[in-house]
Amino acid sequence: MIIKDIFFELSLRNIRLNFLRSLLAAIGIVIGVVAITSIGIMGANMTLSVTAELSESGNVIMITPDSGGGGGTGPGSGSSSSDDDEYIDDSQLRDIEKIAGGENLVVALYSESDSISVGGEDGHASIYGLDPSVIPELVDVEEGSYPVSTSGVVVGPSLAERYDLKVGSRIKVGDEDEGQSTVKVNGILEEKGMSMDLNSDNAILADEKWFTSFYGGEGEYDQVNVIAADIDTIEALEDEIDRQLNYRDDEVKIQDSSSMLERISESLGTITSFMTAIGAISLLVAAVSIFNVMMMSVTERIKEIGILRSIGTKRREIRRMFLYESLLLGVIGSVIGAVFSFIGGYTLTFGMIGTTDYFFMPESMIYIPIGVVIGVIVCVLSGIYPAWRASNLDPIEALRAE
């Protein structure tokens, strides 16, 4: 135990004697740990944020036309009334309503992406046509009211902010050369966030009568959503809808929020892993720096090693002395990196996602100890060869070294 303490003290002494060199090597570890940890924290927060938003619509079954990979891919796809009959017709809608029963809400919607003009400012927006009676079931109004006339609409908060829309504002929908229709803003919606069934934050929600009178295609729905009263019945509803509507040919695609959420989470995980791998390059550079420091330390202390070997110090004790040094550099650099990772991760998360609601969740904080462990392991691995080289020096040759 005493010998072990002596070698630990020798390692500390060497770090103090070569403080600037050791500091620069530790800074490399700090940068590497901060890079991989901050990116990991940001990725975890992004996944948690998206998961929380989409989980709110976890009881929704989305039914879209099966066009063999063509159109009809959901709200805002601009697939309304296509020439290839890529829509859900009234007969299919009645079948869905019959299967869903009275306890589940069935929402049939039209959708289009079109040009809009507000006070001379042009742009684009997603436009939904809905039965006015179901709009209050889907979204909440923050200001104003739900549509009070056929030409009345409610708009999402993001769209309202971008075009400075107020209750009473008028929006021209459509291209000027091909015909326009003017609608009046009756209400501005509360922010809903990301959703699989209805992305209302950046959209216009209109009466289906106005929609079909302007775009045509009455009874040709782009999507039908079934909002299940009991989430445990979703699988049974999907199976029954599939059996009823796809018994001959695949006429519709049926998916729920949970399956889409799983795919999105996997995609986000892949992106985060790729970004973390890029950040790990800085740790590789730090490992080279540590290796260089340890090799220089071996070269400078050849005579010291010779003396230690001549008085009976064993090879494994020489190895331990140098491994202590790389371990100390790793621990110091990684702990400092963990502190900066906390600050950097918080800043990066707020800057990229806009919220830190999930920052202190275990799934996010776990990246800090992971970063510390990786930093320490990298340093120890970088010190293995220099330690082995030092322990295998010939004592007599080492004593002759100048």
Backbone torsions as a table, in degrees:
resi	resn	phi	psi	omega
1	MET	NA	-38.2	179.7
2	ILE	-66.5	-42.8	-179.8
3	ILE	-62.9	-39.7	180.0
4	LYS	-61.6	-42.6	179.3
5	ASP	-64.6	-36.8	179.4
6	ILE	-62.8	-44.9	-179.0
7	PHE	-69.3	-32.0	175.9
8	PHE	-66.5	-41.1	177.8
9	GLU	-65.1	-37.3	177.2
10	LEU	-63.7	-36.4	177.6
11	SER	-66.6	-44.0	177.4
12	LEU	-62.3	-40.9	-179.9
13	ARG	-61.7	-41.3	-179.0
14	ASN	-66.9	-36.3	177.0
15	ILE	-64.8	-40.4	178.9
16	ARG	-67.5	-39.6	-178.9
17	LEU	-67.4	-31.1	179.3
18	ASN	-116.1	52.6	-170.9
19	PHE	-60.9	-47.5	-175.9
20	LEU	-63.0	-44.4	179.4
21	ARG	-63.1	-43.0	179.1
22	SER	-66.4	-37.5	179.6
23	LEU	-63.5	-43.8	179.8
24	LEU	-63.5	-38.4	177.3
25	ALA	-65.7	-40.2	179.4
26	ALA	-66.7	-35.2	178.6
27	ILE	-62.0	-37.5	176.2
28	GLY	-59.5	-42.1	177.1
29	ILE	-65.5	-40.7	178.4
30	VAL	-56.7	-48.8	-178.3
31	ILE	-61.9	-43.3	-179.6
32	GLY	-63.4	-44.8	179.8
33	VAL	-64.5	-43.3	178.9
34	VAL	-61.3	-41.4	-177.2
35	ALA	-62.0	-54.3	-175.4
36	ILE	-72.4	-34.3	-178.0
37	THR	-72.4	-44.9	-179.3
38	SER	-62.8	-42.1	179.0
39	ILE	-65.9	-41.0	177.9
40	GLY	-62.1	-42.8	178.8
41	ILE	-63.1	-45.1	180.0
42	MET	-61.5	-44.0	179.3
43	GLY	-62.3	-41.1	179.0
44	ALA	-64.3	-42.4	179.1
45	ASN	-66.0	-37.7	177.9
46	MET	-63.1	-45.2	179.5
47	THR	-64.0	-43.9	-179.7
48	LEU	-64.5	-39.8	-179.7
49	SER	-65.1	-47.9	179.9
50	VAL	-64.5	-41.8	180.0
51	THR	-61.1	-43.6	-179.5
52	ALA	-63.3	-42.1	-178.9
53	GLU	-66.9	-43.9	-177.2
54	LEU	-75.6	-26.0	-179.8
55	SER	-66.6	-22.8	178.3
56	GLU	-65.1	-24.8	177.3
57	SER	-107.8	31.5	-177.2
58	GLY	-71.4	-11.0	179.9
59	ASN	-100.1	18.8	-175.9
60	VAL	-105.4	130.3	171.7
61	ILE	-103.8	126.8	-178.2
62	MET	-107.5	126.0	-177.8
63	ILE	-118.5	120.3	-178.9
64	THR	-128.2	159.4	178.3
65	PRO	-62.7	139.3	176.0
66	ASP	-94.6	101.8	-177.0
67	SER	-106.1	21.8	178.7
68	GLY	67.6	35.2	179.3
69	GLY	94.1	3.4	-179.3
70	GLY	-87.3	-126.7	-174.5
71	GLY	-81.5	-161.3	179.1
72	GLY	63.9	42.7	-175.9
73	THR	-95.8	10.2	174.6
74	GLY	127.6	-179.5	-176.5
75	PRO	-57.9	139.8	177.3
76	GLY	81.4	6.5	-176.8
77	SER	-82.8	-9.9	179.8
78	GLY	69.4	29.3	-174.6
79	SER	-100.3	10.4	-175.5
80	SER	-60.4	133.1	172.3
81	SER	56.0	46.3	-178.4
82	SER	-74.3	161.7	-178.7
83	ASP	-70.2	-19.3	-176.8
84	ASP	-92.9	16.3	-179.2
85	ASP	55.9	41.7	178.6
86	GLU	-88.0	72.1	-179.0
87	TYR	-155.1	168.1	174.3
88	ILE	-102.0	124.8	-175.2
89	ASP	-91.8	176.8	-177.0
90	ASP	-62.4	-34.9	-180.0
91	SER	-64.5	-44.6	178.4
92	GLN	-66.3	-37.3	178.2
93	LEU	-62.0	-42.2	179.0
94	ARG	-63.6	-38.2	176.6
95	ASP	-61.7	-42.7	179.9
96	ILE	-64.5	-43.0	179.8
97	GLU	-64.1	-36.6	178.5
98	LYS	-66.1	-41.8	179.8
99	ILE	-68.3	-42.5	-176.0
100	ALA	-67.1	-31.8	-179.6
101	GLY	76.8	-177.9	-175.4
102	GLY	-79.0	-20.9	-175.5
103	GLU	-81.8	-16.7	179.7
104	ASN	-106.2	144.4	-178.7
105	LEU	-90.1	126.5	177.9
106	VAL	-107.7	124.6	-177.2
107	VAL	-120.5	113.8	175.3
108	ALA	-99.1	132.0	-176.7
109	LEU	-137.4	149.1	170.2
110	TYR	-100.1	151.3	177.1
111	SER	-145.3	150.6	179.4
112	GLU	-155.8	148.7	170.8
113	SER	-111.4	121.6	-171.6
114	ASP	-143.8	167.3	177.2
115	SER	-74.2	145.8	173.9
116	ILE	-134.1	159.0	177.7
117	SER	-137.7	127.2	-179.6
118	VAL	-129.0	110.0	178.6
119	GLY	57.7	36.1	-180.0
120	GLY	88.1	-7.8	178.0
121	GLU	-94.5	125.6	-177.0
122	ASP	-98.1	153.4	178.1
123	GLY	-172.2	-163.1	178.8
124	HIS	-133.0	154.9	178.0
125	ALA	-156.0	155.1	170.8
126	SER	-82.1	136.5	-177.8
127	ILE	-124.5	127.2	179.1
128	TYR	-111.0	138.1	171.6
129	GLY	-108.4	121.4	-174.1
130	LEU	-135.3	158.1	169.1
131	ASP	-65.6	122.2	-176.4
132	PRO	-55.2	-27.8	-177.1
133	SER	-70.4	-22.1	-178.4
134	VAL	-95.4	-13.6	-178.2
135	ILE	-57.4	-44.6	177.9
136	PRO	-62.4	-21.7	178.2
137	GLU	-76.8	-19.0	-173.1
138	LEU	-104.1	-36.8	-174.2
139	VAL	-137.3	159.3	177.7
140	ASP	-112.4	140.8	179.4
141	VAL	-91.8	128.9	177.9
142	GLU	-90.3	-34.4	-177.8
143	GLU	-141.9	134.5	-179.9
144	GLY	88.3	-143.5	-176.1
145	SER	-143.4	175.1	173.5
146	TYR	-73.7	165.1	-177.6
147	PRO	-52.3	130.6	-177.9
148	VAL	-108.6	-2.8	177.3
149	SER	-149.3	171.0	-178.8
150	THR	-60.6	-35.4	-179.0
151	SER	-94.2	8.0	176.7
152	GLY	-86.7	145.9	-178.6
153	VAL	-138.0	163.4	167.5
154	VAL	-117.8	147.2	-175.5
155	VAL	-124.2	152.1	178.1
156	GLY	-72.3	155.6	-176.7
157	PRO	-64.2	-35.0	179.3
158	SER	-66.4	-41.9	178.2
159	LEU	-66.2	-41.9	179.8
160	ALA	-62.7	-39.9	-179.9
161	GLU	-68.8	-40.1	-176.7
162	ARG	-66.4	-37.3	-176.7
163	TYR	-108.1	11.7	178.6
164	ASP	53.6	48.2	-179.4
165	LEU	-82.7	140.1	176.3
166	LYS	-124.9	167.6	172.5
167	VAL	-62.4	126.2	-176.4
168	GLY	101.8	-12.9	177.7
169	SER	-65.1	153.2	179.2
170	ARG	-114.8	139.9	-178.0
171	ILE	-122.6	128.7	172.9
172	LYS	-91.0	123.5	-177.2
173	VAL	-107.7	135.1	177.5
174	GLY	104.2	169.7	179.5
175	ASP	-84.4	138.4	-176.4
176	GLU	-60.1	-36.1	-177.8
177	ASP	-74.7	-28.0	-175.9
178	GLU	-103.5	1.2	179.5
179	GLY	109.9	137.4	-179.6
180	GLN	-126.8	159.2	174.1
181	SER	-134.2	138.4	-177.9
182	THR	-101.6	130.7	177.1
183	VAL	-119.9	156.8	-178.2
184	LYS	-112.0	134.9	179.6
185	VAL	-77.2	113.2	176.0
186	ASN	-91.9	-25.3	-177.7
187	GLY	-160.0	155.9	175.9
188	ILE	-114.6	129.3	-172.5
189	LEU	-79.9	158.4	169.9
190	GLU	-73.2	152.4	179.0
191	GLU	-65.1	131.5	-178.9
192	LYS	-106.4	-27.4	-177.6
193	GLY	82.7	-173.5	-178.7
194	MET	-65.0	135.7	-178.2
195	SER	-148.2	147.2	-179.7
196	MET	-85.2	-25.5	-172.8
197	ASP	-92.4	-39.5	-175.0
198	LEU	-152.5	105.6	-179.6
199	ASN	-87.3	83.0	-169.4
200	SER	-86.3	-15.3	-173.9
201	ASP	-62.8	-29.2	-176.7
202	ASN	-122.0	37.2	-171.9
203	ALA	-137.5	169.3	173.9
204	ILE	-113.2	126.4	178.0
205	LEU	-106.0	118.5	-174.1
206	ALA	-123.4	164.8	174.5
207	ASP	-65.4	136.0	-178.7
208	GLU	-62.5	-27.2	178.1
209	LYS	-66.2	-43.0	176.4
210	TRP	-64.3	-42.0	-176.9
211	PHE	-59.5	-50.1	-176.7
212	THR	-72.9	-27.1	176.8
213	SER	-71.3	-28.4	-179.2
214	PHE	-90.3	-44.5	-175.9
215	TYR	-98.7	-17.3	-174.9
216	GLY	80.4	-169.3	176.1
217	GLY	75.1	36.3	179.0
218	GLU	-62.0	133.0	-178.8
219	GLY	79.5	10.4	178.9
220	GLU	-117.8	90.5	-170.8
221	TYR	-88.3	141.3	178.4
222	ASP	-80.4	-26.8	-178.4
223	GLN	-160.8	147.5	172.9
224	VAL	-126.2	127.7	178.5
225	ASN	-109.7	137.7	173.3
226	VAL	-112.5	115.9	178.9
227	ILE	-96.1	106.8	-173.0
228	ALA	-75.9	135.2	176.5
229	ALA	-69.7	-31.6	179.3
230	ASP	-124.9	117.3	-176.5
231	ILE	-62.6	-23.7	-179.4
232	ASP	-71.9	-13.5	-178.6
233	THR	-93.8	-1.4	-174.0
234	ILE	-59.1	-47.0	-176.9
235	GLU	-61.8	-41.9	179.8
236	ALA	-66.1	-40.0	178.0
237	LEU	-63.4	-43.3	179.3
238	GLU	-61.4	-43.7	-179.5
239	ASP	-63.0	-41.3	-177.8
240	GLU	-70.7	-39.9	177.2
241	ILE	-64.4	-41.2	179.1
242	ASP	-64.0	-42.2	-179.4
243	ARG	-65.5	-38.6	-175.4
244	GLN	-77.8	-41.7	-172.7
245	LEU	-94.5	-24.4	-176.7
246	ASN	-113.3	25.6	-174.8
247	TYR	-70.7	-26.0	176.1
248	ARG	-102.3	-63.1	177.4
249	ASP	-123.8	162.1	176.3
250	ASP	-76.8	96.4	-177.4
251	GLU	-92.9	-28.8	-178.1
252	VAL	-134.7	154.5	170.9
253	LYS	-100.9	136.3	-178.3
254	ILE	-123.5	124.0	177.8
255	GLN	-149.0	154.5	177.2
256	ASP	-117.9	170.0	-174.7
257	SER	-62.9	-32.3	-176.1
258	SER	-65.5	-40.4	-180.0
259	SER	-68.7	-39.4	178.3
260	MET	-68.5	-36.9	178.5
261	LEU	-62.8	-39.3	179.1
262	GLU	-63.1	-41.9	179.5
263	ARG	-66.9	-40.6	179.5
264	ILE	-65.3	-42.1	179.2
265	SER	-62.2	-40.4	177.8
266	GLU	-64.1	-40.9	179.2
267	SER	-64.7	-43.7	178.4
268	LEU	-63.8	-38.7	177.9
269	GLY	-63.0	-39.9	178.3
270	THR	-64.4	-44.5	179.5
271	ILE	-62.3	-44.6	-179.9
272	THR	-62.8	-41.4	179.2
273	SER	-63.6	-39.7	178.5
274	PHE	-64.3	-44.6	179.5
275	MET	-65.5	-37.9	178.3
276	THR	-65.3	-38.4	178.0
277	ALA	-62.2	-38.6	176.6
278	ILE	-64.1	-42.6	178.0
279	GLY	-63.7	-29.3	-179.3
280	ALA	-68.3	-16.5	177.1
281	ILE	-59.9	-36.2	178.8
282	SER	-64.6	-31.6	175.7
283	LEU	-69.3	-34.4	176.7
284	LEU	-63.4	-42.1	176.6
285	VAL	-62.6	-41.1	178.9
286	ALA	-64.2	-37.3	178.8
287	ALA	-62.6	-40.6	176.9
288	VAL	-62.9	-39.3	179.0
289	SER	-63.8	-44.3	178.1
290	ILE	-62.6	-43.1	178.5
291	PHE	-58.5	-44.2	179.6
292	ASN	-63.7	-43.2	178.7
293	VAL	-61.2	-43.9	-177.9
294	MET	-68.6	-38.4	177.7
295	MET	-64.8	-39.8	176.6
296	MET	-64.6	-38.5	178.9
297	SER	-63.1	-41.4	177.8
298	VAL	-62.2	-45.6	-178.5
299	THR	-61.8	-42.8	-177.0
300	GLU	-72.8	-21.5	-173.0
301	ARG	-113.8	24.7	-179.9
302	ILE	-57.7	-45.9	-177.9
303	LYS	-64.7	-40.3	178.0
304	GLU	-61.2	-40.3	178.8
305	ILE	-64.8	-40.2	178.4
306	GLY	-61.3	-42.3	179.3
307	ILE	-63.7	-45.5	-179.5
308	LEU	-61.7	-40.1	-180.0
309	ARG	-68.9	-35.2	-177.2
310	SER	-70.2	-24.0	179.7
311	ILE	-95.4	10.6	171.9
312	GLY	102.4	8.0	177.3
313	THR	-66.9	132.9	-176.9
314	LYS	-80.3	159.0	-178.7
315	ARG	-60.2	-41.8	-178.1
316	ARG	-64.3	-27.0	178.0
317	GLU	-75.0	-35.5	173.7
318	ILE	-64.4	-43.4	178.4
319	ARG	-60.9	-42.2	-178.5
320	ARG	-63.3	-37.3	-179.7
321	MET	-60.6	-44.1	-179.1
322	PHE	-75.7	-33.1	176.3
323	LEU	-67.7	-34.7	174.1
324	TYR	-57.0	-42.4	-177.0
325	GLU	-64.0	-46.0	178.8
326	SER	-67.9	-33.7	177.7
327	LEU	-65.5	-42.6	178.7
328	LEU	-61.8	-44.4	178.1
329	LEU	-61.3	-40.4	-179.9
330	GLY	-66.5	-43.5	-179.1
331	VAL	-65.7	-46.8	-179.6
332	ILE	-61.2	-49.6	-179.1
333	GLY	-63.6	-40.1	-176.9
334	SER	-71.1	-39.4	178.7
335	VAL	-65.7	-44.1	176.1
336	ILE	-63.2	-40.2	177.5
337	GLY	-61.6	-36.0	179.3
338	ALA	-64.0	-40.5	178.6
339	VAL	-62.9	-47.7	179.8
340	PHE	-69.7	-27.7	177.3
341	SER	-65.8	-37.9	178.0
342	PHE	-61.0	-47.1	179.8
343	ILE	-68.2	-48.3	-178.3
344	GLY	-64.5	-40.5	179.0
345	GLY	-63.8	-40.7	178.8
346	TYR	-63.7	-46.1	-179.3
347	THR	-64.4	-45.4	-179.1
348	LEU	-64.8	-40.5	179.7
349	THR	-63.8	-45.3	-179.7
350	PHE	-66.1	-40.2	-178.5
351	GLY	-69.1	-38.0	-175.5
352	MET	-88.8	-35.1	-174.7
353	ILE	-104.5	-30.0	179.5
354	GLY	90.2	0.5	178.4
355	THR	-148.9	147.7	176.0
356	THR	-119.9	26.5	-177.8
357	ASP	-60.5	-28.5	-174.9
358	TYR	-109.3	11.3	-174.0
359	PHE	-63.2	-39.0	-175.2
360	PHE	-91.8	11.1	175.8
361	MET	-70.6	149.6	179.5
362	PRO	-55.5	-37.3	-179.8
363	GLU	-62.2	-24.8	178.9
364	SER	-90.4	-47.7	-175.9
365	MET	-67.6	-21.0	-177.6
366	ILE	-61.8	-23.7	-178.1
367	TYR	-69.7	-22.1	179.3
368	ILE	-68.8	-54.4	176.0
369	PRO	-62.9	-32.5	177.1
370	ILE	-62.4	-43.8	178.6
371	GLY	-62.1	-40.4	179.2
372	VAL	-63.7	-46.9	-178.6
373	VAL	-62.0	-44.2	179.5
374	ILE	-62.4	-42.3	179.1
375	GLY	-60.7	-43.9	-179.5
376	VAL	-66.6	-43.8	-179.6
377	ILE	-61.2	-42.7	179.6
378	VAL	-60.0	-42.9	-179.9
379	CYS	-65.3	-44.2	-179.4
380	VAL	-63.6	-43.2	178.6
381	LEU	-62.0	-36.5	179.8
382	SER	-69.1	-23.1	-178.2
383	GLY	-93.7	-4.6	-175.6
384	ILE	-64.9	-50.8	-177.3
385	TYR	-65.4	-47.3	176.5
386	PRO	-56.8	-38.9	178.8
387	ALA	-65.6	-41.6	178.3
388	TRP	-64.1	-41.5	-179.7
389	ARG	-64.0	-40.7	179.8
390	ALA	-65.2	-40.3	-176.9
391	SER	-71.3	-20.1	-177.6
392	ASN	-100.0	8.6	175.6
393	LEU	-67.5	140.4	175.8
394	ASP	-70.8	123.3	-175.2
395	PRO	-58.1	-40.6	-177.4
396	ILE	-67.8	-45.3	177.6
397	GLU	-63.1	-35.1	179.8
398	ALA	-67.7	-37.1	179.4
399	LEU	-68.7	-28.2	179.7
400	ARG	-78.5	-14.7	-176.1
401	ALA	-64.6	140.0	177.7
402	GLU	-90.4	NA	NA
